Amino acid sequence: MTSPRVVVLDYGFGNVRSAVRALERVGADVELTSDPVAAAEADGLVVPGVGAFAAVMDGLRAVRGDQIVDRRLAGGRPVLGICVGMQVMFERGEEHGVGTEGLGEWPGVVDRLEAPVVPHMGWSTVDVPEGSTLFAGIEDEYFYFVHSYAARSFAPLGGGRFTPPRVTWADHGGRFVAAVENGPLSATQFHPEKSGDAGAHLLENWVSSLEGR
């Protein structure tokens, strides 16, 4: 059996090398590229991201990442967003009083966490919904977060492009979205590639879901 082909989108932002290594360890055939043809044709596309929402959006648009993600999802092709790669799936990001348009796959705003200590950095448990594929077998594990911003609500009108979404929550000064599974679009606020065995298991669950597509 051939390994699922995964492209990690290379647009200048994100822990791309660690993501590539983590995906390879769980059995994916991984390519790091910004080539739109490779990204469109892969079994799975990973959109990493660190830093500022606006800068990540600029980087994505520079390599037509916004179009690549939209076309893949329109065709039911799996996409996994990580950290700011998850945040940009929402309609808008608010940083330092400035709003930036996101990819708009989900309604909602990503803004600063309201907590005594920001950034939220370290290991946290998550509240996993019933029927999760990403978290199968790791529902009670800890995952590694490092972020100052998050989506603190999730209420897609009509379920967004795909229904029904499964939303995983975490808490740091209040509840925020830790992960979403929405048809072919999955995303995590935490870094699975930095989350030890639990993160590897999650990536393995995602890679396994690509088989047979």
C-alpha positions, 0 to 999 in steps of 0.5 A: 500500500502506498503512503498518503501524499501530504503537502506541507504548504511552504509560504514563509511561516510556520514550523515547517520542518518539524511538521514535515518530520512529524508527518513522515514519522506517522507514515505520510509521504511528505513534500514541502512546497508552495507549488499549487499543482502539487498542493492541489493534487496531494491526498492531504494539505497541511497549512502551518502558521506562527506569528501574526495573523496579518503576516500569515495571510500576506504569506498565504496570498503571495503563493495563492494559498487562499485559492489552493485551500478554497479549491481543495475544500470545494472538491472535498479534499482534506486540509489540516490547519495548525496554530495560526494556520487554523486561525486564518480559517476564520473570517477575521483576525483582530490584533493590536486594534487592526482587523485582517480578513481571513479565509472565511471558511468559518464565521467568527473572529480571532482575538486576544485571549482574556487571561492573567498570563498571555501568551498561553504557553504549555500543556493543556487538556482539551474537551473533545466532542463525541465522535471525533476522528482526530482525537480517537484514542487520545481524548484525555491527553495533554497538547502543547499550546503557544499562542496569544490569540484564539477564536473564543466562540464557534457558531457557524451559520448553517454549519459553514460549508460542511455540516456538522462541525465537531469543535474541541475546546480548551481553557485559558482565562476562558474557553477557546476553540482548540480544534475543529473537524468540519468535513475535509477541513480540520484544524488545531490551535495547538501544535501536534508536532510539538505534542509528543506521543499524543500529537503523533497519534493525532497526526496519525489519525489524520493521515489514516483518514486520507487513505482510500480518498 
